[in-house]
Amino acid sequence: MEPEPELYDALDGQVALVTGANRGIGREIATRLTDLGATVYAGTRSASNDVPGGTRSALLDVTQEGDVEATVDGIFEETGRLDVLVNNAGVGEFDDSLVAEPTTRIDRTLAVNLRGPMLLCKHALPLLLQREGGRVVNVSSGMGALAEPQRGGSPSYRVSKTGLNGLTAYLHGEYGDRGLLANSVCPGWVRTDMGGENASRSIEEGAATPVWLCRFEPGSPAGLFWRDRRVIDW
């Protein structure tokens, strides 16, 4: 049986930080969380990037610890709380084998997709743990699932998402008994700049399960990997 979460109908009074929120899945997540009543900080690498209406723009390059620390400190100074962290920012280039993939691309992919979320959690955990039911939603990929065949190129992207799932499992093991709800989610193959125009899913479909996870009430399932609101294998 699938675990049954209790869901917030609205997020009034709650605060969320979404990384990579100026486009694609992150933008849609930020928009929907705003519609649910949350105060949403939309992380973006450039001050010139447009963010969804009703959100607060946060200058945030997840590879720069100074940006991460300043963003989290700013949220605390302005609101005194953080209820939801969505680690959505990601990069990926595909098809090359490990032999062919440039080392610069490996370094960049791991820095954005894995090191960045670890830094966000490192600095955001004190706020997330202030209240029972703080949520971390890590936007992962089935390409990083060890239960699926790891072939077809894209080595640094695959390994970065496997590592991101490892971060989710660690957060649950270390902080789950303190009320933290950490989950990974595969949005599927989505028509974003990264996924391309031939992808099978719309941005709205890709954002649906991440937003659903953001609505989990304290005591809901955690430490799991989800796709389409169902648990999948790591």
N, C-alpha and C positions, 0 to 999 in steps of 0.2 A: 504493500500500500504506500502511496505517496504521502509524505508528511504534510500535515495541514497547518499552515501558518494562520495566525490571527493578523488581520491587516488593519492599518489605520485607514479610515475613510478620508481623512484630510490630514495635512501636515502643518496646520496652523501653529505658529510659534516655534517650529523647528527650523534648524539651519542645516544646509547642505553645501558641500563643495564638490563640484564636478570638474574633472580635468579634461582638457581637450574639448571645451564646450562651445567653441566658436563655429563648429561645423559637424556634419554627420550625426552619428549616434549620440555623441556627447551633447550636441546642441539640442537634439530632441529630448534627451533625458532632462536637461536643465529646464527646458520649456515646460515639460509635463510636471516636474516637481514644483515649479512656480505656480502652475495652474492648481496644484493640490494645496497651495497655501504656504509652502516653505519659503524662507528667505534663502535664495540660491546664489552662491558665489560661482561665477562661470570662469574657470581657469583658462587662460589663453596665453600663448607665447609672445604675442605682440600687442602693444596697446592700440595699434591701428586696426586690429581684428574686430569685427562686429560680433556682439554677443546677443543672445535673445532678449527681447524686451521684458522688463520687469526683473532681470537679474542684475547682480553687481559684478562688474568686470574685475577679475583678479589677474594681475600680471604674473604668470606662472609658467616658467620653463621647468618641467619636472626633473631635468638633469642638473639643475642648479640648486644646490641646497640653500643658498641664500634666498632665492625666490620662494622655496618651500617654507622656510622658517618665517619669512616676512609675511607670507599669505596667511599662515595659521595664526601668527601673532596678531595680524590685523583683524582676523575674524573674531578672535577672543576679545580684542579691545572694543570692537564695534557691537558684538552681540553677547559675549560671555559664554558662548556654548557652540558645540558642533555635534549634530546628531547623525549626519550621514556623510560618508566620504565615498565618492564614486571614482575609482581609478580607471578612467576611460582612455586617457591619452595613449596613443600607440602609433608605431610605425611598422612598416613591413614591405619588403620587396621579395619577390617570389621566384621560384623555379631553379635558381642556381643550386648546385651541390655544395657541400662544405668545402671541397677542394677549390671550387670556382668562386665562392663568395668572398668578396673583398673583406679584409680584416677591419677596415674602417666601418663597413656596414655592420659587421658583427658587433663591434663596440657600440655603435649608435643604437642598434636595436635593443641590446641588453640594457643600455643606459636608460632608454625611454620606457621600455616595456616592463622591466623588472626592478632595476635600481630605483627608478623614479617612484613607483608605488611603495617600495620599502621606505624611502625617505619620507613620503607623505605619511605613512603609518607611524613611523618613528616620531614625527613631530605632532601628529594629530591625536595619537592615542590618549594623552592626558585629558584632552577635551572629550573625546568619544567615551571615555570611561567615567566621566563625571556622573552620568545617569545610566541606569540599566537600559539596555536595548540600543546602544549606539551601533550603527550599521556601517560595515565596509563592504562595498560591492566592487569586486574586481572583474572588469570586462576581459574575459579570457577568450579561448578559441578551442574548438574541437581538434584543431591542428596540433595542440599541445597535449592532448589526452593520451596517456600511455596505453590506454585500453584500445586505441585505434592504431592502425598501421602507420608507423612513422617513416613514410617514404613519399617521394614526390618533390624533393627539394625544399627550399625555404628553411634551412637548418637553424639560423639564428632566431627567426620568428617562432618556429616550433619550440625551441628550447626556452625562449623567453616566456612563452605562455605556460609551458610545463612548470617553470620556476614560479610564475605568478600563482598557479594553483598550489604550489608548495607553500607560498606565503599565506594563502588562505587557510590551509591546514594548520600552519604554525599559529596564526592568529587565534584560530578556534581552540587549539590545544593549550595555548598560553593564557588566553584572556576570556575564553568562553565562560568559565565559571565566575567571571566578574561581570557577566551580562553582555559582552560584546557579541554581535551577530556578524560574522564574516562569511561571505559566500562568493563563489566564482560563478560566472555566467558566460555561456557561449551564445552570442546573438545570432549566429548563423552567417551565411554568406550574404552580405548586405551591399546594396548599391550606393556605396560611398566612394570618395576619391581613392581609397585603398582597395575596396572590393571590386570596383569597376562597374561599368554599365550593364554587363552581362550577368551580374549576380542575381540570385533567385529571390531575394527579399528586399522589401522597401525599408527605408530608414525607420519608419514608424513600427514595422514588425520587429526590427532589430532592437529597438529601444523598449519594447513592451515588457519583457521579462526583467531587465535591469530595474525599470521603474517599479515593477511589482515587488522586487526584493527590497527596494527602498521603503516600502510601506510595511515591512514586517514589524509587528509589535514585539515587546520583550517576551522572551520565552519561545519565540518561533524557531524553526529549524535553522541550523547554521553548520558551518564546516563542510559544506556540500558544493557540488558542481551541478549547475542547472542549465537546461535548454527548454524553451517553451513551457516553463513552469513545472518541469519534471526533472527529477534527479537523474544525472547521467554518470557514467563511470569516469574516474580520474584518468 
